Amino acid sequence: MLDLANGTYFGLDPVGARIWQLLGDGKTLWEVCDVIMDEYEVSRHDIERDVINLVAELENRGLINPT
């Protein structure tokens, strides 16, 4: 992703890109966690932590505006 405001590139790994896609589809954070659990072998705790951390980082960088 490119932050057009300051020209900074922000790269996502495949899981991060999938989370980004699901958020773009209008999924809630908990729905995103459910989908990721179905698609990857990872604990619910780890998924929730990673999704929340990614969303917080995107928000801090001004790349998303939570509604």
Residue frames as qw, qx, qy, qz and C-alpha x, y, z in Angstrom:
[[0.000, 0.890, 0.457, 0.000, 0.00, 0.00, 0.00],
 [0.400, 0.267, -0.010, 0.876, 1.13, 3.52, -0.67],
 [0.167, -0.736, -0.441, 0.486, 0.31, 6.32, 1.75],
 [0.400, 0.665, 0.322, 0.541, -0.40, 9.11, -0.71],
 [0.264, -0.959, -0.104, -0.029, -0.21, 11.77, 2.00],
 [0.342, -0.823, 0.415, 0.182, 3.51, 11.22, 2.58],
 [0.604, 0.598, -0.498, -0.174, 4.61, 8.79, -0.14],
 [0.293, -0.435, 0.826, -0.206, 5.44, 6.00, 2.29],
 [0.673, 0.086, -0.651, -0.340, 5.05, 2.41, 1.12],
 [0.542, -0.318, 0.622, -0.468, 3.55, -0.03, 3.61],
 [0.467, 0.211, -0.807, -0.295, 3.95, -3.70, 2.68],
 [0.766, -0.218, 0.343, -0.498, 1.74, -6.54, 3.86],
 [0.133, -0.211, 0.961, 0.122, 2.49, -10.25, 3.97],
 [0.294, -0.193, -0.789, -0.505, -0.14, -12.61, 2.49],
 [0.271, -0.521, -0.768, 0.255, -2.08, -12.85, 5.77],
 [0.078, -0.471, -0.202, 0.855, -1.98, -9.09, 6.23],
 [0.175, 0.088, -0.508, -0.839, -3.20, -8.63, 2.66],
 [0.300, -0.365, -0.854, -0.220, -6.05, -11.07, 3.34],
 [0.198, -0.554, -0.575, 0.568, -7.00, -9.14, 6.48],
 [0.023, 0.332, -0.132, -0.934, -6.93, -5.91, 4.45],
 [0.237, -0.114, -0.725, -0.637, -9.18, -7.49, 1.82],
 [0.295, -0.480, -0.823, 0.070, -11.68, -8.73, 4.40],
 [0.123, -0.525, -0.354, 0.764, -11.82, -5.33, 6.09],
 [0.104, 0.205, -0.379, -0.896, -12.41, -3.77, 2.68],
 [0.284, -0.270, -0.828, -0.401, -15.30, -6.17, 2.19],
 [0.440, -0.509, -0.026, -0.739, -16.90, -4.67, 5.30],
 [0.754, -0.248, -0.598, 0.111, -16.18, -7.52, 7.70],
 [0.477, -0.839, 0.140, -0.224, -15.96, -6.73, 11.41],
 [0.022, 0.652, -0.738, 0.172, -12.75, -7.52, 13.25],
 [0.603, -0.167, 0.723, -0.294, -14.34, -10.62, 14.74],
 [0.850, 0.454, 0.175, -0.202, -15.61, -11.78, 11.33],
 [0.425, 0.747, -0.510, 0.025, -12.09, -11.29, 9.97],
 [0.279, -0.478, 0.797, -0.241, -10.75, -13.46, 12.79],
 [0.803, 0.126, 0.504, -0.293, -13.31, -16.17, 11.98],
 [0.765, 0.626, -0.106, -0.111, -12.30, -16.24, 8.30],
 [0.210, 0.713, -0.655, 0.135, -8.58, -16.30, 9.07],
 [0.541, -0.306, 0.729, -0.287, -9.13, -19.17, 11.53],
 [0.865, 0.321, 0.322, -0.212, -10.85, -21.13, 8.76],
 [0.666, 0.722, -0.188, 0.020, -8.04, -20.44, 6.28],
 [0.336, 0.610, -0.620, 0.362, -4.93, -20.83, 8.44],
 [0.787, -0.330, -0.497, 0.158, -3.83, -23.10, 11.26],
 [0.206, 0.338, -0.381, 0.836, -3.41, -20.62, 14.09],
 [0.210, -0.431, -0.764, 0.431, -4.95, -20.12, 17.52],
 [0.049, -0.856, -0.458, -0.237, -7.81, -17.71, 18.08],
 [0.456, -0.785, -0.055, 0.415, -5.65, -15.82, 20.57],
 [0.479, -0.230, 0.397, 0.748, -2.89, -15.28, 17.99],
 [0.216, 0.536, 0.594, 0.559, -5.35, -14.25, 15.29],
 [0.192, -0.910, -0.368, -0.017, -7.08, -11.70, 17.50],
 [0.489, -0.660, 0.109, 0.559, -3.74, -10.25, 18.63],
 [0.437, -0.037, 0.506, 0.743, -2.41, -9.99, 15.08],
 [0.117, 0.676, 0.579, 0.440, -5.60, -8.52, 13.59],
 [0.284, -0.914, -0.254, 0.141, -5.88, -5.92, 16.34],
 [0.508, -0.524, 0.239, 0.640, -2.19, -5.02, 16.03],
 [0.376, 0.221, 0.562, 0.703, -2.41, -4.64, 12.25],
 [0.011, -0.814, -0.504, -0.290, -5.54, -2.51, 12.43],
 [0.400, -0.844, -0.101, 0.342, -3.95, -0.31, 15.12],
 [0.497, -0.302, 0.372, 0.724, -0.82, 0.14, 13.00],
 [0.253, 0.465, 0.593, 0.607, -2.85, 1.00, 9.90],
 [0.176, -0.899, -0.396, -0.070, -4.88, 3.49, 11.91],
 [0.491, -0.700, 0.055, 0.516, -1.76, 5.06, 13.47],
 [0.412, -0.107, 0.486, 0.763, -0.29, 5.53, 10.00],
 [0.331, 0.484, 0.084, -0.806, -3.53, 7.14, 8.82],
 [0.101, 0.126, -0.836, -0.525, -4.18, 4.39, 6.27],
 [0.280, -0.469, -0.802, -0.240, -7.61, 3.55, 7.67],
 [0.254, -0.258, 0.253, -0.897, -10.29, 5.44, 9.53],
 [0.089, -0.249, -0.953, 0.150, -12.34, 3.15, 11.75],
 [0.339, -0.346, -0.279, -0.829, -16.04, 3.84, 11.72]]
